């Protein structure tokens, strides 16, 4: 029997049992659709994180911190202080550095109240380090700020991102910091004046300006928070060369007795990408189980079909059909089930991922007070040819593997025993 005849026979067998074979195809379709949609959306999420990260974090910037950035508690007992920038500025290849004194405060703007991070920083140095993002859209960033100067991010002023601004340049803004003095809870209040409103940044930046940021002069922050201890110092290098970054990072760590951590843009991005990839592989592995279940269903359906077609197989073998031809007929059925199911799964999965994007189901997934501040997060699915090809091959392979045993059973039938079957 020619190959095209075997395929033709397999197609006719599928047509005769549309419901049963359709269920087998549906199982493959669901599995492949799940893989396509999950992997494409995961890739889109990874691209979103990478893009937002690169928007705000310059390649020549380092972050010096004592805080733990891993799942293991490795936070140092060593403290960083505002004046530690003098030590860092004296290291070779360091252009400048800025200490960030950040505390969580209640912000009162008009009738609205938010819980945000207030950052004390040297405006001039910070503007030079983040020259592309720490830019005023309204007002101006003062070179010599007084103790009333406040700079706010775009989403603090327009939290709903619809033009309904809460304040304007020159307005007062009240900041309340709650702390403990001995056994007493103390509320400190600071009234500032809005000198500048930053333009929309959109990026997710470690240590850099963000749309929900509120910035005050570092001297004012020291007086208001009554401390000069800082958790982070931003360092700008003279070069973004990897060797310069590595050497300078090591020298900074040695200057503080290796009790601090120096975070590079590359290390952060690699860590984020590694986490996303691990999650993607884990979810894809779980999704692949549905394909294995579909494969078991294919085996069950083909074994049932084998019992129903026992006399048919006996007649064909009595007329001279070889074992390998019978094997090929049943394997072709499994192959066609996998092929049709995979193609339908690719189309369904792609449509599902695009529908999620178009309907915006992954936008505004934050809740509570920060929902109006964080804004929209839109994940665009990423489709690659390799994803389609691998899914197609995987779906067909699963179908053929689970169809192998029923095909082998059919090929091993004795004509006499098959013809006697009732």
C-alpha positions as CSV (number, residue, x, y, z in Angstrom):
1,X,0.0,0.0,0.0
2,X,1.3,3.4,-1.0
3,X,1.8,6.1,1.7
4,X,-0.9,8.2,0.2
5,X,-3.3,5.2,0.4
6,X,-2.4,4.7,4.0
7,X,-3.2,8.3,4.7
8,X,-6.4,8.1,2.8
9,X,-7.5,5.1,4.7
10,X,-6.6,6.8,8.0
11,X,-8.6,9.9,7.0
12,X,-11.6,7.8,6.1
13,X,-11.3,6.0,9.5
14,X,-11.4,9.3,11.3
15,X,-14.4,10.5,9.3
16,X,-16.3,7.3,10.2
17,X,-15.8,8.0,13.9
18,X,-16.0,11.8,14.0
19,X,-17.2,12.2,17.6
20,X,-14.6,9.8,19.1
21,X,-11.7,11.0,17.1
22,X,-12.9,14.6,17.5
23,X,-12.6,14.2,21.3
24,X,-9.0,13.0,20.9
25,X,-8.2,16.0,18.6
26,X,-9.8,18.3,21.2
27,X,-7.5,17.0,23.9
28,X,-4.4,17.8,21.8
29,X,-5.9,21.2,20.9
30,X,-6.4,22.2,24.5
31,X,-2.9,21.1,25.5
32,X,-1.2,23.0,22.6
33,X,-3.4,26.1,23.0
34,X,-2.4,26.3,26.7
35,X,1.3,26.0,25.9
36,X,1.1,28.7,23.1
37,X,-0.9,31.2,25.2
38,X,1.2,30.7,28.4
39,X,4.6,30.8,26.7
40,X,3.8,33.8,24.4
41,X,2.4,35.8,27.4
42,X,5.4,34.9,29.5
43,X,7.7,36.1,26.8
44,X,5.7,39.3,26.5
45,X,6.0,39.8,30.3
46,X,9.7,39.2,30.2
47,X,10.0,41.8,27.4
48,X,7.9,44.3,29.4
49,X,10.1,43.9,32.5
50,X,13.3,44.2,30.4
51,X,12.0,47.3,28.6
52,X,10.8,49.1,31.7
53,X,14.0,48.2,33.5
54,X,16.2,49.5,30.7
55,X,14.2,52.7,30.5
56,X,15.1,53.7,34.0
57,X,18.4,52.0,34.8
58,X,21.5,53.3,32.9
59,X,24.2,50.7,32.0
60,X,26.8,52.9,33.8
61,X,25.0,53.0,37.1
62,X,25.6,50.9,40.2
63,X,23.5,50.5,43.4
64,X,25.3,50.2,46.7
65,X,23.1,48.8,49.4
66,X,23.2,46.9,52.7
67,X,19.8,45.4,52.1
68,X,19.3,41.8,51.1
69,X,18.3,41.2,47.5
70,X,18.1,37.4,47.7
71,X,15.8,34.9,49.3
72,X,18.4,34.2,52.0
73,X,18.6,36.8,54.7
74,X,22.1,38.3,54.1
75,X,21.4,41.9,55.2
76,X,24.5,43.4,56.7
77,X,24.8,45.0,60.2
78,X,27.0,47.8,58.6
79,X,25.1,51.0,58.0
80,X,25.5,53.4,55.1
81,X,25.5,57.1,55.8
82,X,24.9,60.2,53.6
83,X,28.6,61.2,53.8
84,X,29.7,57.8,52.5
85,X,29.4,59.3,49.1
86,X,32.7,61.0,49.8
87,X,34.4,57.6,50.1
88,X,32.8,56.3,46.9
89,X,33.6,59.4,44.9
90,X,37.3,58.9,45.7
91,X,37.3,55.5,44.0
92,X,38.7,55.3,40.5
93,X,36.2,55.3,37.6
94,X,33.4,56.8,39.8
95,X,32.0,59.9,38.3
96,X,29.6,60.8,41.1
97,X,27.2,59.3,43.6
98,X,24.0,60.2,45.4
99,X,22.7,58.9,48.7
100,X,19.0,58.1,48.9
101,X,17.3,58.5,52.3
102,X,13.9,56.9,51.9
103,X,11.0,56.5,54.3
104,X,7.4,55.5,53.9
105,X,5.0,58.4,54.6
106,X,1.4,59.5,54.3
107,X,1.0,62.1,51.6
108,X,-1.9,64.5,51.6
109,X,-2.7,66.2,48.4
110,X,-6.1,68.1,48.5
111,X,-8.6,65.5,49.6
112,X,-6.5,62.6,48.6
113,X,-4.2,60.6,50.8
114,X,-1.5,58.1,49.7
115,X,1.1,55.9,51.4
116,X,4.2,56.5,49.3
117,X,8.0,56.4,49.6
118,X,9.5,59.9,50.3
119,X,13.1,60.1,49.0
120,X,15.7,62.5,50.3
121,X,18.3,63.2,47.6
122,X,20.7,65.8,46.3
123,X,18.7,67.2,43.4
124,X,21.7,68.4,41.4
125,X,23.6,65.1,41.5
126,X,20.5,63.0,41.0
127,X,19.6,65.1,38.0
128,X,23.0,64.4,36.4
129,X,22.9,60.7,37.1
130,X,19.4,60.3,35.7
131,X,19.6,63.1,33.2
132,X,17.0,61.3,30.9
133,X,14.3,60.7,33.5
134,X,14.7,63.1,36.4
135,X,13.3,65.9,34.3
136,X,10.6,68.5,35.1
137,X,7.5,68.5,32.9
138,X,6.1,71.4,34.9
139,X,8.1,73.9,37.0
140,X,11.8,73.4,37.4
141,X,14.2,71.4,39.5
142,X,15.9,73.9,41.8
143,X,19.8,73.9,41.8
144,X,19.8,75.2,45.3
145,X,16.5,74.0,46.9
146,X,15.3,75.3,50.2
147,X,13.8,73.2,52.9
148,X,10.3,73.5,51.4
149,X,11.2,72.2,47.9
150,X,9.3,69.1,46.8
151,X,9.4,67.3,43.5
152,X,6.6,64.8,42.6
153,X,6.2,62.1,40.0
154,X,3.7,62.3,37.2
155,X,1.3,59.7,38.7
156,X,1.3,61.4,42.1
157,X,-0.1,64.4,40.4
158,X,-2.4,62.6,38.0
159,X,-3.0,59.2,39.6
160,X,-5.9,58.2,37.3
161,X,-3.9,59.1,34.2
162,X,-6.9,61.0,32.7
163,X,-5.9,64.6,33.1
164,X,-7.6,64.9,36.5
165,X,-4.6,66.5,38.2
166,X,-4.6,67.0,42.0
167,X,-2.2,69.9,42.3
168,X,-0.1,72.4,40.5
169,X,3.3,74.2,40.8
170,X,3.5,76.2,44.0
171,X,0.8,74.3,45.9
172,X,1.5,73.0,49.4
173,X,1.8,69.3,50.1
174,X,1.6,67.7,53.6
175,X,3.8,64.8,54.5
176,X,3.3,62.8,57.7
177,X,6.0,60.4,58.9
178,X,5.0,57.9,61.7
179,X,7.8,56.7,63.9
180,X,8.4,55.5,67.4
181,X,10.0,57.6,70.1
182,X,10.7,55.1,73.0
183,X,7.3,53.6,73.7
184,X,5.4,56.4,72.2
185,X,4.1,56.6,68.6
186,X,5.1,59.9,67.1
187,X,3.7,61.6,64.0
188,X,5.9,64.2,62.3
189,X,4.4,66.5,59.8
190,X,6.2,68.4,57.1
191,X,4.6,70.9,54.7
192,X,6.4,71.3,51.4
193,X,6.0,73.3,48.3
194,X,5.7,71.7,44.9
195,X,8.5,73.1,42.7
196,X,8.5,70.6,39.9
197,X,6.4,67.7,38.5
198,X,8.3,65.1,36.6
199,X,7.3,63.9,33.2
200,X,6.0,60.4,32.8
201,X,8.7,57.9,33.0
202,X,6.9,54.6,32.8
203,X,10.0,52.5,33.6
204,X,10.5,50.3,36.7
205,X,13.8,51.6,38.1
206,X,15.8,50.4,41.1
207,X,17.0,53.6,42.8
208,X,16.0,55.9,40.0
209,X,13.1,58.2,39.6
210,X,9.6,56.7,39.2
211,X,6.2,58.0,38.5
212,X,5.0,57.4,42.0
213,X,8.0,59.1,43.6
214,X,8.1,62.1,45.9
215,X,11.5,63.8,46.4
216,X,12.8,66.3,48.9
217,X,16.3,67.7,49.5
218,X,18.7,65.4,51.3
219,X,19.4,67.9,54.1
220,X,15.6,68.4,54.7
221,X,15.2,64.6,54.8
222,X,18.0,64.3,57.5
223,X,16.3,66.8,59.7
224,X,12.7,65.5,59.1
225,X,13.5,61.8,59.6
226,X,16.2,62.7,62.2
227,X,18.8,60.3,60.7
228,X,21.6,60.3,58.2
229,X,21.5,56.5,57.7
230,X,20.6,55.5,54.2
231,X,19.8,52.2,52.6
232,X,21.0,53.0,49.1
233,X,23.7,55.0,47.3
234,X,23.5,55.4,43.5
235,X,26.9,55.4,41.8
236,X,27.5,56.7,38.2
237,X,30.7,55.4,36.6
238,X,32.8,57.0,33.9
239,X,32.3,54.0,31.6
240,X,29.8,51.2,31.0
241,X,32.5,48.8,30.1
242,X,31.9,45.4,31.9
243,X,35.5,45.3,33.1
244,X,35.3,48.8,34.6
245,X,31.9,47.9,36.2
246,X,33.4,44.7,37.8
247,X,36.6,46.3,39.0
248,X,34.8,49.3,40.5
249,X,32.2,47.1,42.1
250,X,34.9,45.0,43.8
251,X,36.8,48.1,45.0
252,X,33.6,49.6,46.5
253,X,32.8,46.4,48.3
254,X,36.4,46.3,49.7
255,X,36.1,49.9,50.8
256,X,33.3,48.8,53.1
257,X,34.9,45.6,54.3
258,X,32.8,43.5,51.9
259,X,29.8,44.2,54.2
260,X,27.7,45.8,51.4
261,X,26.3,44.7,48.1
262,X,26.9,46.3,44.8
263,X,24.2,45.7,42.3
264,X,24.8,46.0,38.6
265,X,22.1,46.5,35.9
266,X,23.2,43.3,34.2
267,X,23.0,41.2,37.4
268,X,19.5,42.5,38.2
269,X,18.2,41.9,34.6
270,X,19.7,38.4,34.5
271,X,18.1,37.6,37.9
272,X,14.7,38.8,36.7
273,X,15.0,36.9,33.4
274,X,16.1,33.8,35.2
275,X,13.1,33.9,37.5
276,X,10.6,34.5,34.7
277,X,12.2,31.7,32.6
278,X,12.0,29.3,35.5
279,X,8.3,30.2,36.1
280,X,7.7,29.8,32.3
281,X,9.3,26.4,32.3
282,X,7.4,25.3,35.4
283,X,4.0,26.4,34.0
284,X,4.8,24.9,30.6
285,X,5.7,21.6,32.2
286,X,2.4,21.5,34.1
287,X,0.6,22.4,30.8
288,X,2.4,19.6,29.1
289,X,0.8,17.1,31.5
290,X,-2.5,17.9,29.8
291,X,-1.0,16.7,26.5
292,X,0.1,13.5,28.2
293,X,-3.5,13.1,29.4
294,X,-4.6,13.7,25.9
295,X,-2.2,11.1,24.7
296,X,-3.6,8.5,27.1
297,X,-7.0,9.4,25.7
298,X,-5.7,8.8,22.2
299,X,-4.4,5.4,23.2
300,X,-7.7,4.5,24.8
301,X,-9.7,5.6,21.8
302,X,-7.5,3.7,19.4
303,X,-7.6,0.6,21.5
304,X,-11.4,0.8,21.5
305,X,-11.3,1.4,17.7
306,X,-9.0,-1.6,17.4
307,X,-11.6,-3.8,19.1
308,X,-14.4,-2.6,16.8
309,X,-12.3,-3.0,13.7
310,X,-10.9,-6.5,14.5
311,X,-12.8,-8.3,11.7
312,X,-11.9,-5.5,9.3
313,X,-8.2,-5.9,10.1
314,X,-8.6,-9.7,9.7
315,X,-10.1,-9.3,6.2
316,X,-7.4,-6.9,5.2
317,X,-4.7,-9.2,6.4
318,X,-6.4,-12.2,4.7
319,X,-6.3,-10.2,1.4
320,X,-2.6,-9.9,1.8
321,X,-2.0,-6.7,3.8
322,X,1.4,-6.8,5.5
323,X,1.9,-6.2,9.3
324,X,3.9,-3.1,8.6
325,X,1.1,-1.7,6.5
326,X,-1.4,-2.2,9.3
327,X,1.0,-0.6,11.6
328,X,1.4,2.3,9.3
329,X,-2.4,2.8,9.0
330,X,-2.9,3.1,12.7
331,X,0.2,5.3,13.2
332,X,-1.1,7.6,10.4
333,X,-4.4,7.9,12.3
334,X,-2.5,8.9,15.4
335,X,-0.3,11.3,13.4
336,X,-3.3,13.0,11.8
337,X,-5.0,13.4,15.2
338,X,-1.8,15.0,16.5
339,X,-1.3,17.2,13.4
340,X,-4.9,18.4,13.3
341,X,-5.0,19.0,17.1
342,X,-1.7,20.8,17.1
343,X,-2.6,23.1,14.2
344,X,-6.0,23.9,15.9
345,X,-4.2,24.4,19.2
346,X,-1.7,26.9,17.7
347,X,-4.5,28.9,16.2
348,X,-6.6,28.7,19.4
349,X,-3.7,29.6,21.7
350,X,-2.6,32.5,19.5
351,X,-6.1,33.8,19.4
352,X,-6.5,33.5,23.2
353,X,-3.3,35.3,23.9
354,X,-4.2,38.1,21.5
355,X,-7.7,38.3,23.0
356,X,-6.3,38.7,26.5
357,X,-4.1,41.6,25.1
358,X,-6.9,43.3,23.2
359,X,-9.4,43.0,26.1
360,X,-6.8,44.3,28.5
361,X,-7.4,41.5,31.0
362,X,-3.9,41.9,32.4
363,X,-4.0,45.6,32.8
364,X,-4.7,47.4,36.1
365,X,-4.4,44.1,38.0
366,X,-3.3,45.9,41.1
367,X,-5.9,46.8,43.7
368,X,-6.3,49.2,46.6
369,X,-4.7,52.6,47.0
370,X,-1.8,51.9,44.7
371,X,-4.1,50.9,41.8
372,X,-4.7,54.5,40.9
373,X,-0.9,55.2,41.1
374,X,0.7,52.3,39.5
375,X,-1.4,52.6,36.3
376,X,-1.7,50.3,33.4
377,X,0.5,47.3,32.8
378,X,-0.1,45.8,29.4
379,X,1.5,42.5,28.4
380,X,1.9,42.0,24.7
381,X,2.2,38.3,23.7
382,X,5.4,37.4,21.8
383,X,5.0,34.8,19.0
384,X,8.1,33.1,17.6
385,X,8.3,30.6,14.8
386,X,10.3,28.2,17.0
387,X,7.3,28.2,19.5
388,X,4.9,27.2,16.8
389,X,7.2,24.5,15.3
390,X,8.1,23.0,18.7
391,X,4.5,22.9,19.7
392,X,3.5,21.2,16.5
393,X,6.3,18.6,16.8
394,X,5.5,18.0,20.4
395,X,1.8,17.5,19.8
396,X,2.4,15.1,16.9
397,X,5.1,13.3,18.8
398,X,2.8,12.7,21.8
399,X,0.0,11.4,19.6
400,X,2.3,9.0,17.7
401,X,4.0,7.7,20.9
402,X,0.6,6.9,22.5
403,X,-0.7,5.5,19.3
404,X,2.2,3.2,18.9
405,X,0.9,0.4,21.2
406,X,-2.5,0.2,19.6
407,X,-0.9,0.1,16.2
408,X,1.5,-2.6,17.3
409,X,-1.5,-4.6,18.6
410,X,-3.3,-4.3,15.3
411,X,-0.2,-5.3,13.3
412,X,0.3,-8.4,15.5
413,X,-3.2,-9.8,15.0
414,X,-3.6,-13.2,13.4
415,X,-6.0,-13.1,10.4
416,X,-7.8,-16.3,11.6
417,X,-8.3,-15.0,15.2
418,X,-9.4,-11.6,13.8
419,X,-12.0,-13.1,11.5
420,X,-13.5,-15.2,14.3
421,X,-14.0,-12.1,16.4
422,X,-17.6,-11.2,17.1
